[in-house]
């Protein structure tokens, strides 16, 4: 199955109009399949608060990794006559999480879906301006978004007095500097203002004081693409798409030594086994699955015995990991887990913004310990020190979630592969597969 192949017998609102040949839907084609119908209805029939209520009732949760309820996030924006203006909506399209590629797929194949979702979301919070904060290396999405934004302006979907409703919105494409820390929403806003991308102290939260000190909502691309379908087809329809506790569909990806790496839109709550065996075609011949990372590099490892746990926010939490972005890395028995985790911690150490001491100094120190273990120079107390650092750099001890996210694969890796770490130290060499 390729990245663009559809899954038979399942509703796929996010990807149903994306073509297998990789070409993009232009405005007229998007309108022919129902595009901007939800926007027309909202501006004609619904107050902004009713759009927020529809999203809240649908139980849409953020698809960027944290899974925070989208309608609840919007509800923190002051909608009274005393609200500060202008307000802003920002689409986080930075997508710097290693092994994650779902937002790129949506923007390349159906950019007007994102634009319509952004207009509806901006209308719901009373935003006057909107930005797509796009990863610098996403050249094709940038080109296609520019073309789609120009089409939307020409058709009256953006600008002043949209569709004669009196609502105004200007939308801009901003090419990011491409740092991983911009996945943290306040660091993204700081970068968007033209300053060094450092997270901000919270509170105040962006919904109160965000971009240039004004009320701002930051949502992930996949999250925003769900909004037109909820407004068009209803909250109950959306809730019924999920299989368990969480609503809607989800873009699940899988990479690694599988037969058919790719991306599939499936009901929220599909199991990792279903994704691996039915859609990714199982592991390649000669490779045995040893672990999974369910949601990008900053999610903890999932052991093979948890393959049947639903891939939703609540169920993943019970296994000691997170759903994250839902793009899975399949780890096989040809990969030394010590080397893998050392490589991950090298990435996180490089991407630290350097603002707080535990993250700036702690992550390189963790990397040095792992490098020594990998090179056969580990000491007897190294594992105790690594366990200590999973606490020292854990939640509540750093300025933002960067270091705690980096500790998730280390902490779970020490549990699942503890014997491998010990053999590296006692034998003074990589003993994986021996």
VOKOL-666346 format. One line per field, with one value per residue (C-alpha): x, y, z negated; chain; residue in three letters. Coordinates in nm, 3 decimals, decimal comma. Each point is the difference from the previous one (the first is absolute). Layout:
VOKOL-666346
east = X  ...
north = Y  ...
up = Z  ...
chaine = A  ...
residu = ALA  ...
//
This chain:
VOKOL-666346
east = 0,000  0,141  -0,027  -0,295  -0,196  -0,346  -0,126  -0,309  -0,324  0,107  -0,104  0,301  -0,107  0,357  0,151  -0,301  0,058  0,378  0,106  0,217  0,216  0,117  -0,162  -0,176  -0,367  -0,050  -0,281  -0,263  0,070  -0,014  -0,336  -0,140  0,060  -0,169  0,284  -0,091  -0,355  0,061  0,137  -0,305  -0,230  0,191  0,010  -0,369  -0,150  0,239  0,136  0,368  -0,092  -0,208  0,301  0,200  -0,284  -0,012  0,373  -0,030  -0,294  0,194  0,277  0,270  0,338  0,320  0,184  0,340  0,093  -0,142  -0,363  -0,149  -0,375  -0,022  -0,332  0,117  0,314  -0,212  -0,232  0,283  -0,006  -0,197  -0,302  -0,149  -0,021  0,299  0,227  0,340  0,050  0,124  -0,017  0,210  -0,025  0,320  0,028  0,304  0,136  0,360  -0,019  0,357  -0,077  0,224  -0,188  -0,308  -0,133  -0,381  -0,047  0,217  -0,228  -0,314  0,150  0,140  -0,315  -0,287  0,119  -0,347  -0,117  0,250  -0,093  -0,372  0,074  0,204  -0,271  -0,265  0,227  0,094  -0,368  -0,074  0,250  -0,050  0,349  0,085  0,329  0,124  0,342  0,125  0,335  0,163  0,316  0,272  0,080  -0,360  0,046  -0,292  -0,254  0,117  -0,057  -0,340  -0,115  0,097  -0,200  -0,301  0,008  0,003  -0,298  -0,189  0,057  -0,116  -0,318  -0,088  0,072  0,274  0,033  -0,268  -0,373  0,039  -0,301  -0,188  -0,002  0,193  0,270  0,359  0,307  0,342  0,214  0,379  0,254  0,307  0,306  0,153  0,366  -0,050  0,093  -0,160  -0,083  -0,253  -0,229  -0,055  -0,271  0,147  0,344  -0,177  -0,167  0,330  0,158  -0,299  0,064  0,352  0,183  0,203  -0,229  -0,011  -0,307  -0,188  -0,109  -0,362  -0,230  -0,098  -0,095  -0,007  -0,380  0,033  0,336  0,161  0,127  0,108  -0,179  -0,342  -0,237  0,132  -0,091  0,258  -0,131  0,164  -0,068  -0,181  -0,213  -0,112  -0,077  -0,264  -0,201  -0,178  -0,126  -0,133  -0,185  -0,132  -0,107  -0,053  0,157  -0,173  0,113  0,357  -0,021  -0,132  0,312  0,216  0,008  0,047  0,040  0,128  -0,191  0,068  0,261  0,377  0,286  0,218  0,338  0,260  0,366  0,286  0,072  -0,359  -0,116  -0,218  0,096  -0,263  -0,286  -0,363  -0,310  -0,168  -0,258  0,146  0,079  0,140  0,259  0,370  -0,037  -0,263  0,221  0,308  -0,148  -0,297  0,120  0,382  0,019  0,189  0,374  0,237  0,138  0,290  -0,107  -0,179  -0,187  0,156  -0,182  -0,204  0,008  -0,368  0,017  0,336  0,342  -0,126  -0,243  0,094  0,060  -0,285  0,085  -0,130  -0,240  -0,193  -0,070  -0,373  -0,048  -0,214  0,206  -0,193  0,097  -0,146  0,107  0,358  0,032  -0,078  0,299  0,249  0,039  -0,195  -0,188  0,191  -0,026  -0,113  0,280  0,165  0,363  0,033  0,328  0,145  0,259  0,269  0,005  0,194  -0,231  0,294  0,117  -0,355  -0,064  0,342  -0,086  -0,335  0,162  0,260  -0,285  -0,174  0,327  0,063  -0,353  -0,008  -0,062  0,248  -0,232  -0,006  0,296  -0,142  -0,076  0,306  0,251  -0,190  -0,074  0,364  0,104  -0,253  0,130  0,359  -0,096  -0,182  0,292  0,238  -0,229  -0,035  0,380  0,064  0,119  -0,303  0,038  -0,189  -0,197  -0,094  -0,345  -0,077  0,107  -0,219  -0,298  0,071  0,004  -0,338  -0,129  0,222  -0,108  -0,356  -0,325  0,004  0,379  0,059  -0,137  -0,192  -0,075  0,307  0,219  -0,288  -0,083  0,361  -0,010  -0,301  0,190  0,290  -0,219  -0,206  0,309  0,174  -0,303  -0,046  0,369  0,159  0,181  0,152  0,137  0,146  0,173  0,154  0,157  0,104  0,135  0,152  -0,146  -0,323  -0,146  -0,326  -0,110  0,293
north = 0,000  0,337  0,326  0,113  -0,324  0,006  -0,252  -0,177  0,016  0,280  0,364  0,216  0,365  0,133  -0,191  -0,104  0,268  -0,035  -0,152  -0,305  0,165  0,278  0,286  0,272  0,100  0,354  0,222  -0,106  -0,368  0,050  0,177  -0,282  -0,251  0,221  0,236  0,326  -0,126  -0,005  0,355  0,126  -0,164  0,134  0,358  -0,014  -0,196  -0,035  0,243  -0,040  -0,161  -0,261  -0,104  -0,041  -0,202  -0,232  -0,069  -0,047  -0,241  -0,193  -0,062  0,098  -0,026  0,159  -0,215  0,160  -0,233  0,135  -0,092  0,303  0,049  0,250  0,157  0,050  0,174  0,235  0,070  0,171  0,287  0,300  0,051  0,292  0,359  0,074  -0,252  0,121  0,029  -0,103  -0,372  -0,258  -0,360  -0,192  -0,337  -0,188  -0,159  -0,026  -0,381  -0,049  -0,318  -0,275  -0,271  0,225  0,098  0,017  0,379  0,022  -0,252  0,204  0,329  -0,142  -0,183  0,218  0,349  0,156  -0,240  0,161  0,349  -0,062  -0,149  0,305  0,245  -0,186  -0,018  0,366  0,091  -0,202  0,198  0,335  0,010  0,272  -0,151  -0,356  -0,151  -0,333  -0,056  -0,236  -0,209  0,157  -0,323  -0,053  0,152  -0,170  0,072  0,364  0,032  -0,166  0,199  0,328  -0,095  -0,108  0,316  0,213  -0,196  0,045  0,376  0,024  -0,194  0,215  -0,262  0,218  0,376  0,249  -0,079  -0,374  -0,128  0,317  -0,092  0,298  -0,229  0,086  -0,225  0,031  -0,314  -0,005  -0,273  0,028  -0,215  -0,105  -0,018  -0,373  -0,062  -0,290  0,222  0,182  -0,296  0,161  0,254  0,295  -0,052  -0,003  0,332  0,152  -0,112  0,136  0,338  -0,012  -0,082  -0,295  -0,301  -0,036  -0,126  0,249  -0,025  -0,113  0,146  0,215  -0,252  0,099  0,012  0,298  0,148  -0,157  0,147  0,359  -0,017  -0,065  -0,302  -0,283  -0,361  -0,243  -0,324  -0,281  -0,044  -0,333  0,146  0,294  -0,225  -0,178  0,317  0,037  -0,359  0,046  0,318  -0,160  -0,343  0,055  -0,086  -0,334  -0,120  0,085  -0,173  -0,315  -0,025  -0,101  -0,352  0,072  0,288  0,252  0,136  0,034  -0,147  0,025  0,004  -0,290  -0,046  -0,272  -0,002  -0,239  -0,349  -0,069  -0,120  0,298  0,314  0,268  0,202  -0,100  0,174  -0,241  0,022  0,139  -0,301  -0,230  -0,230  -0,002  -0,362  0,094  0,281  -0,222  -0,319  0,110  0,332  0,000  -0,364  -0,125  -0,006  -0,071  -0,350  -0,055  0,281  -0,051  0,277  0,093  0,325  0,287  0,374  0,087  0,374  0,130  0,025  0,157  -0,282  -0,294  -0,346  -0,248  -0,368  -0,260  -0,141  0,330  -0,026  -0,050  0,308  0,263  0,282  0,280  0,261  -0,171  -0,358  0,093  0,183  -0,321  -0,174  0,263  0,175  0,255  -0,003  0,313  0,059  -0,357  -0,058  -0,323  -0,103  -0,380  -0,110  -0,333  -0,242  0,132  0,330  0,023  0,178  0,166  0,153  0,101  0,175  0,166  0,137  0,133  0,173  0,152  0,155  0,136  0,139  0,183  0,138  0,138  0,374  0,042  0,211  -0,212  -0,169  -0,354  -0,035  0,186  -0,187  -0,319  -0,126  0,014  -0,177  -0,277  -0,030  -0,033  -0,284  -0,183  0,051  -0,150  -0,302  -0,048  0,016  -0,262  0,256  -0,008  -0,002  -0,209  0,300  0,143  -0,157  0,147  0,341  -0,033  -0,094  0,306  0,224  -0,125  0,155  0,311  0,091  -0,122  0,198  0,301  0,035  0,187  0,315  -0,186  -0,357  -0,045  -0,185  -0,203  -0,111  -0,099  -0,210  -0,207  -0,225  -0,026  -0,094  -0,257  -0,127  -0,073  -0,205  -0,197  -0,041  0,011  -0,330  0,129  0,309  -0,218  -0,232  0,298  0,103  -0,341  -0,128  0,330  -0,028  -0,003  -0,341  0,055  -0,308  -0,206
up = 0,000  0,097  -0,188  0,212  0,023  -0,158  -0,253  0,132  -0,198  -0,237  -0,008  0,070  -0,017  -0,026  0,290  0,207  0,262  0,021  0,330  0,040  0,266  -0,235  0,189  -0,199  -0,009  0,125  -0,126  0,256  -0,059  -0,376  0,030  0,218  -0,282  -0,260  -0,083  -0,176  -0,055  -0,375  0,010  0,191  -0,253  -0,300  0,123  0,095  -0,289  -0,295  -0,256  -0,089  -0,333  0,185  0,207  -0,320  -0,153  0,302  -0,029  -0,377  0,036  0,264  -0,256  0,247  -0,172  0,125  0,253  -0,055  -0,286  -0,324  0,072  -0,178  0,075  0,285  -0,094  -0,357  0,126  0,209  -0,293  -0,190  0,253  -0,124  0,228  -0,192  0,118  -0,226  0,178  0,117  0,375  0,245  -0,067  0,184  0,115  0,081  0,173  -0,127  0,319  -0,121  -0,035  -0,127  -0,197  0,145  0,194  0,033  0,344  -0,028  0,021  0,311  0,170  -0,079  0,114  0,323  0,102  -0,123  -0,108  0,022  -0,272  -0,237  0,114  -0,054  -0,342  -0,090  0,112  -0,205  -0,304  0,029  0,026  -0,314  -0,209  0,173  0,151  0,251  0,119  0,055  0,071  0,128  -0,175  0,247  -0,024  0,215  0,189  0,112  0,344  0,177  -0,278  0,003  0,374  -0,010  -0,303  0,167  0,307  -0,208  -0,214  0,315  0,135  -0,328  0,006  0,363  -0,080  -0,302  -0,266  -0,149  -0,044  -0,088  -0,026  0,067  0,201  -0,093  -0,369  -0,130  -0,140  0,094  -0,005  0,155  0,019  0,037  0,068  -0,227  0,076  -0,330  -0,096  -0,047  -0,364  -0,186  -0,299  0,218  -0,060  -0,341  0,070  -0,188  0,158  0,337  -0,079  -0,107  0,329  0,194  -0,161  0,146  -0,320  -0,128  -0,043  -0,379  -0,190  -0,213  -0,359  -0,043  -0,118  0,178  0,266  0,368  0,001  -0,236  0,108  0,302  0,326  -0,066  -0,335  0,153  -0,035  0,219  0,068  0,140  0,153  0,193  0,373  -0,038  -0,280  0,215  0,299  -0,210  -0,065  0,340  -0,020  -0,354  0,095  0,320  -0,129  -0,371  -0,331  -0,045  0,342  -0,097  -0,337  0,168  0,216  -0,298  -0,136  -0,368  -0,241  0,256  0,297  0,370  0,227  -0,029  0,246  -0,107  0,162  -0,023  0,098  -0,066  0,137  0,100  0,341  0,084  -0,194  0,040  -0,140  -0,049  -0,129  -0,242  -0,277  -0,320  -0,217  0,268  -0,152  0,080  0,109  0,258  0,133  0,012  0,139  0,212  0,138  -0,024  0,112  -0,306  -0,060  0,287  0,033  -0,239  -0,235  -0,331  -0,180  -0,336  -0,084  0,138  -0,045  0,042  0,047  0,111  -0,163  -0,323  -0,079  -0,218  0,141  0,021  -0,053  0,250  -0,261  0,021  0,373  -0,059  -0,218  0,181  0,147  -0,170  -0,257  -0,306  0,074  0,089  -0,330  -0,189  0,162  -0,119  0,335  0,207  0,328  0,104  0,372  0,070  0,251  -0,109  0,024  0,013  -0,160  0,105  -0,134  0,235  -0,192  -0,327  -0,247  -0,175  0,328  0,089  -0,332  0,011  0,345  -0,126  -0,296  0,233  0,200  -0,310  -0,138  0,326  0,011  -0,354  0,015  -0,288  -0,212  -0,318  -0,166  -0,050  0,370  0,135  -0,219  -0,081  0,350  0,121  -0,320  0,063  0,354  -0,126  -0,234  0,279  0,237  -0,254  -0,050  0,376  0,044  -0,268  -0,256  -0,231  -0,378  -0,254  -0,133  0,342  0,002  -0,343  0,127  0,309  -0,217  -0,214  0,303  0,120  -0,324  -0,004  0,354  -0,043  -0,015  -0,230  -0,010  0,326  0,161  0,272  0,111  0,221  -0,252  -0,150  0,354  0,054  -0,317  0,110  0,244  -0,246  -0,296  0,189  0,184  -0,330  -0,104  0,320  0,089  -0,346  0,052  0,325  -0,178  -0,275  0,249  0,179  -0,331  -0,132  0,332  0,110  0,350  0,193  -0,068  0,189  0,197  -0,135
chaine = A  A  A  A  A  A  A  A  A  A  A  A  A  A  A  A  A  A  A  A  A  A  A  A  A  A  A  A  A  A  A  A  A  A  A  A  A  A  A  A  A  A  A  A  A  A  A  A  A  A  A  A  A  A  A  A  A  A  A  A  A  A  A  A  A  A  A  A  A  A  A  A  A  A  A  A  A  A  A  A  A  A  A  A  A  A  A  A  A  A  A  A  A  A  A  A  A  A  A  A  A  A  A  A  A  A  A  A  A  A  A  A  A  A  A  A  A  A  A  A  A  A  A  A  A  A  A  A  A  A  A  A  A  A  A  A  A  A  A  A  A  A  A  A  A  A  A  A  A  A  A  A  A  A  A  A  A  A  A  A  A  A  A  A  A  A  A  A  A  A  A  A  A  A  A  A  A  A  A  A  A  A  A  A  A  A  A  A  A  A  A  A  A  A  A  A  A  A  A  A  A  A  A  A  A  A  A  A  A  A  A  A  A  A  A  A  A  A  A  A  A  A  A  A  A  A  A  A  A  A  A  A  A  A  A  A  A  A  A  A  A  A  A  A  A  A  A  A  A  A  A  A  A  A  A  A  A  A  A  A  A  A  A  A  A  A  A  A  A  A  A  A  A  A  A  A  A  A  A  A  A  A  A  A  A  A  A  A  A  A  A  A  A  A  A  A  A  A  A  A  A  A  A  A  A  A  A  A  A  A  A  A  A  A  A  A  A  A  A  A  A  A  A  A  A  A  A  A  A  A  A  A  A  A  A  A  A  A  A  A  A  A  A  A  A  A  A  A  A  A  A  A  A  A  A  A  A  A  A  A  A  A  A  A  A  A  A  A  A  A  A  A  A  A  A  A  A  A  A  A  A  A  A  A  A  A  A  A  A  A  A  A  A  A  A  A  A  A  A  A  A  A  A  A  A  A  A  A  A  A  A  A  A  A  A  A  A  A  A  A  A  A  A  A  A  A  A  A  A  A  A  A  A  A
residu = UNK  UNK  UNK  UNK  UNK  UNK  UNK  UNK  UNK  UNK  UNK  UNK  UNK  UNK  UNK  UNK  UNK  UNK  UNK  UNK  UNK  UNK  UNK  UNK  UNK  UNK  UNK  UNK  UNK  UNK  UNK  UNK  UNK  UNK  UNK  UNK  UNK  UNK  UNK  UNK  UNK  UNK  UNK  UNK  UNK  UNK  UNK  UNK  UNK  UNK  UNK  UNK  UNK  UNK  UNK  UNK  UNK  UNK  UNK  UNK  UNK  UNK  UNK  UNK  UNK  UNK  UNK  UNK  UNK  UNK  UNK  UNK  UNK  UNK  UNK  UNK  UNK  UNK  UNK  UNK  UNK  UNK  UNK  UNK  UNK  UNK  UNK  UNK  UNK  UNK  UNK  UNK  UNK  UNK  UNK  UNK  UNK  UNK  UNK  UNK  UNK  UNK  UNK  UNK  UNK  UNK  UNK  UNK  UNK  UNK  UNK  UNK  UNK  UNK  UNK  UNK  UNK  UNK  UNK  UNK  UNK  UNK  UNK  UNK  UNK  UNK  UNK  UNK  UNK  UNK  UNK  UNK  UNK  UNK  UNK  UNK  UNK  UNK  UNK  UNK  UNK  UNK  UNK  UNK  UNK  UNK  UNK  UNK  UNK  UNK  UNK  UNK  UNK  UNK  UNK  UNK  UNK  UNK  UNK  UNK  UNK  UNK  UNK  UNK  UNK  UNK  UNK  UNK  UNK  UNK  UNK  UNK  UNK  UNK  UNK  UNK  UNK  UNK  UNK  UNK  UNK  UNK  UNK  UNK  UNK  UNK  UNK  UNK  UNK  UNK  UNK  UNK  UNK  UNK  UNK  UNK  UNK  UNK  UNK  UNK  UNK  UNK  UNK  UNK  UNK  UNK  UNK  UNK  UNK  UNK  UNK  UNK  UNK  UNK  UNK  UNK  UNK  UNK  UNK  UNK  UNK  UNK  UNK  UNK  UNK  UNK  UNK  UNK  UNK  UNK  UNK  UNK  UNK  UNK  UNK  UNK  UNK  UNK  UNK  UNK  UNK  UNK  UNK  UNK  UNK  UNK  UNK  UNK  UNK  UNK  UNK  UNK  UNK  UNK  UNK  UNK  UNK  UNK  UNK  UNK  UNK  UNK  UNK  UNK  UNK  UNK  UNK  UNK  UNK  UNK  UNK  UNK  UNK  UNK  UNK  UNK  UNK  UNK  UNK  UNK  UNK  UNK  UNK  UNK  UNK  UNK  UNK  UNK  UNK  UNK  UNK  UNK  UNK  UNK  UNK  UNK  UNK  UNK  UNK  UNK  UNK  UNK  UNK  UNK  UNK  UNK  UNK  UNK  UNK  UNK  UNK  UNK  UNK  UNK  UNK  UNK  UNK  UNK  UNK  UNK  UNK  UNK  UNK  UNK  UNK  UNK  UNK  UNK  UNK  UNK  UNK  UNK  UNK  UNK  UNK  UNK  UNK  UNK  UNK  UNK  UNK  UNK  UNK  UNK  UNK  UNK  UNK  UNK  UNK  UNK  UNK  UNK  UNK  UNK  UNK  UNK  UNK  UNK  UNK  UNK  UNK  UNK  UNK  UNK  UNK  UNK  UNK  UNK  UNK  UNK  UNK  UNK  UNK  UNK  UNK  UNK  UNK  UNK  UNK  UNK  UNK  UNK  UNK  UNK  UNK  UNK  UNK  UNK  UNK  UNK  UNK  UNK  UNK  UNK  UNK  UNK  UNK  UNK  UNK  UNK  UNK  UNK  UNK  UNK  UNK  UNK  UNK  UNK  UNK  UNK  UNK  UNK  UNK  UNK  UNK  UNK  UNK  UNK  UNK  UNK  UNK  UNK  UNK  UNK  UNK  UNK  UNK  UNK  UNK  UNK  UNK  UNK  UNK  UNK
//
